[in-house]
Amino acid sequence: MPFCQPGTARAPVRAASDANKVCESQNDCMYGCVYQGPPKPTGAGVKGQCRPTSQIEGCYSMVEKGRLAGNICMK
């Protein structure tokens, strides 16, 4: 489904070729590396997964250098 960011044209949601691959940093993935699991404190060591699509809406726990870098929510 398409999504819309304020001030931008509609863009289609694209599937990632590396969807759900294990990752340690944002650069490991096409659309970013996120943690999905039980809550952990920022800085905790975690294994991430590559995001499956380019969709940006929602909340994500970002992974950088094998550690939880923090959470971000986007509309």
Secondary structure, DSSP 8 states (H G I E B T S, - for coil): --B--TTS--B---B-TTTT-EESSGGGSSS-EEE-SS---TT-B--EEE-SBS---EEEEEEETTEEEEEEEE-
